[in-house]
Amino acid sequence: MSQPRRLAAALVCCLLAAGGASAQSRDPLALPDMGSSADTLITPAQERQYGEGLHQQLRAFGMLLEDPLLDEWLHRLGQRLASEADRPQQDFTFFWMRARDINAFATLGGFVGMNAGLVLTAETEDEVAAVMAHEIAHVTQRHIVRAVERQSKDSLPILLGTIAAIAVAQQAGGTSAGNATQAAITSGIALMQQRAINHTRANEYEADRVGILILQRAGYEPMAMADFFARMHRSLRSTIGEEAPEFLRTHPVTNSRISEAKGRAEGATRPLGFVPPTALRGPLHPLLPERIARDLDVDGTPDRSLFPWVQARLRVLSAESPARAMDELQRRNLSLGESLPEAERYALALALGLNGRAAEGLVELERVRESPPGVWLPLARAELLHLAGRQSESNALYAELTARHPGSRTVALSQAESLIRLGTPEAGLQAQAALRPLLQGRSSDAALQRSLGRASELAGDTIRATEAHAEAAFLSGRAEDALNQLQTLARREDLDYYQRARVDARITELTPIVLELRERGQRVSRSQTGGLGLRAEPRMR
């Protein structure tokens, strides 16, 4: 076969693969597109399943940053914004990525990841809210599903047009036929690529427009989106010869995009002036998920006073190691001297505690004069008291915090971790008692299940420990490991009626998930290794 014909055959195969992937795949998630809407490709339940699977794999590879205080802040910010989106029935899960790259992303099922580096780079909470509103808009506008739908619809017409162009070119004969065929192939590939680029650009502009509206409704400054884009664009010009920030590679920013964002922000706020969210909306939307309606405080404008403390804690916990966090803080604070901001002193106290210098951390924490809202400062003191060996004072402070904030996930997890470090059966029983009220409605909380498993081990409750460890394994992307643990537990003779019913029910739920994962893994391994059934396991860094 001549080179032009080989190229033509390759193009036909590639385009057929792109156009027919959804129809030919045996994957149950890739349903055929019947031309009705994006909803024919994947159901909302399947979207959620995909997002949960990705979230679990990120946890398995150690890419998530999970901290109760930071999680609570991100959750409240995200839900304030999501409650103002056009699809209030959409459930969202907001989570931290440990990476210091400046980036954020959204995927199927309402899962939105925020890199630590983006929040550390932002100058205001409004800029972080702008990026989150942009990602929320990607979810509510169904951009991922629409992209798959668009590709499947575009591929066949472009394929047919390219084949026709190749047929005409072949009639010319000689060298001109080869050149014309190559030109037709190149044009077909370029058209496919350009359609993808145009669709991506359209998605980004639409997410900007919807995101600005969400920002305004939620009480944030709509101009923050344009400000953040402009700053990222300036950083691109200053990094000539260097790698561009991750945000700019996944969210291309142009002058026209910045100008349009500014124009929309001006139109959103200047005609009537900036209006607090309480004046912009009435009662909560009736389609809001119950969890959001219960957790969301909709009164008043956003409280931005916690943002410097979020950045301070994030700077410590996202560092490669406690020693590296200490080095970063010392270099950062060297120029500030005694005029250290309150949040920076808080970060220094945390870093000292993590480096085995809890007594020095307590001294530094005592120098913080202006406390942030909530439990941030007293919780840090309770943790440092425990690390310094002052158990009675730590326990008394935890008891006071529990009484003032009953049902607080943040306080309960912190107290449980402190008790677990003691390593005694009595401490295990106390940790169990602190965690047990959180179990209602939080079975998918990986941090809770890990702590409960360790606490139950200390308390001698091996049955509950195995159940909790199995749940933690499942939530960390190890479904087969979780199933094996539960099946081993089910063979014990000392389970009571309720324990056995609980374990059997969970085995019934996990079995089809594990079978599906095995089937998918087998298909992938065969397609990538020529049928040998071997798979290269990913290496964790």
C-alpha positions, 0 to 999 in steps of 0.5 A: 500500500502506498504512503498516501493510502496508508495515511488515509486508512489510518485517518479513517481508523482514527476517525471511526474510533473517535466517532464510534467509541460510545456506540462500540464500547462494551463499557456500560458507562459509554451508552450510545448517543441517540441524538436526543441530549447529553443525558443519553450518554450517562445517567446522573447516578453513573456520573456520581459513580465515576466522580466517586471512583476518581476521588477514591483513586486520588486518595489512594495515591496520596494526592488529597489533602484532608484536614477537618478545618480546611475541609469545613472552610472549603465545603462552606464556600463551595456550597454557598456558591453552588446554592446559587447555581442554576441546577440546585438539585446537583450535589457537589463534593469539594476537596483539596489537592495537595499539589502546589500547582496553581490549578483547579478542576471539576469532573463528573458527579459534581466533584470539584478539586482545588489545588493548595497552590491556587489558594496560596497564590490568590490575594483574596477569598473572592478570587478563590470563589471566582475559580470555584464558581467557574468550576461549578459552572462546568458541572452545572452546564454539563460540559464534560458530557456535552464534549463527548456528545459533540465529538461523537456527532462531529466525527462522522460528518468530518470522516465522510467529508475527508473520505470524499476529498481523498477519493477526489484527490486519488483521481488526479494520479501521479505525485499530485494525487499523493500531495492532495491526499496528504492535504485532505488527511491533514485538513481532516485531522486539523478540523477535528482538532479545531472543533475540539479547541473551539468547543473547549473555548466555548465551554470556558467562556460559558463557565465564565459567564455563569460563574460571574452570575453565581459570584454576584448572587453569592455576595462575592465581587464579580470582578475577582474573576477578571482580576485573577485571570489578568494576574495569571496572564501577566505571570505567563508573560513573565515566565518566558522560557519556563513552564507556564502555570498549570492553570493557564494550560488547563484554562487558556486565558486571552486578552479577549477573555479577560476583557469579556469577564471585566465587562460582564462583571461591570454590568453585573454590579455597577448599574445597581451597586453592589448588593448583599446576597440577602437582598438578591435572593429569597428563601432557599430553593426547594430543590436544594439537597437536604445536606446543603440546606442544612449546612449552609448559612445563608444569612449575611455577606460572606465572612472573609476574615478567615481567609488569611488563616486558611492560607496559613494552615494550608501553607504548613499542611501542603508542604512536602514535610514538617521540616520543609514547612518550617524552612518555608515559614522561617524564610517567609517571616524573616523580613517581617521580624516582630511585626509578624501577622497573627495568621503567620504566628498561627502557622509558625505554632503549627509547624513547631508542633509538627516538628516535635517542638510543641512547647515552643509552639504553645509560646508562639500561639500565646502571642496571637492576640486576635483570634480567628472566628470559630475553633481554629485557635482553641483547637490548635492549643488543645492539640499542642497541649497534647503534643507537649504532654500536658494531657489534663489541660488538653482533655479539659479544653477538648471537653469545653470545645465539645460542650460549646460545639456539639456534633462538630466533626472538626472537634471530634476528629481532633480529639479522637486523634489525640486520644488514639496517640495515647495508645491505651484501651481507655483512650480507645473507648473515649475516642469511640465515644467521641466519633460515634455521633458522627457516623449518622449520615457520614458513612462515606467519610474516609477520615472518620472511618480511619479514626474509628478503626484505630480507636476500635482496635485500641478498645478491643472491639475487633468487629467494629474495627474491621468494618471501619478499616474495610470502609476506609479501604473502599473509600481509598480505592481498594474495593477488593481489599474491603470486600476481602476484609468483610468476607473474612469477618462474616466467617466469624462465629461470634457476630450477633444478629445485627452485626451479621446483618450489617456485614452481609448487607455491605458485602452484597453492596460491594460484590457487584462493584468489585466484579465490575472493577475486575472486568474493567481491569481485565479488558484494559490489561488485555488491550494494553499488553496484547492479550497477556493479561499483565498490568503495570501497577502505578507507582506511588511517590 
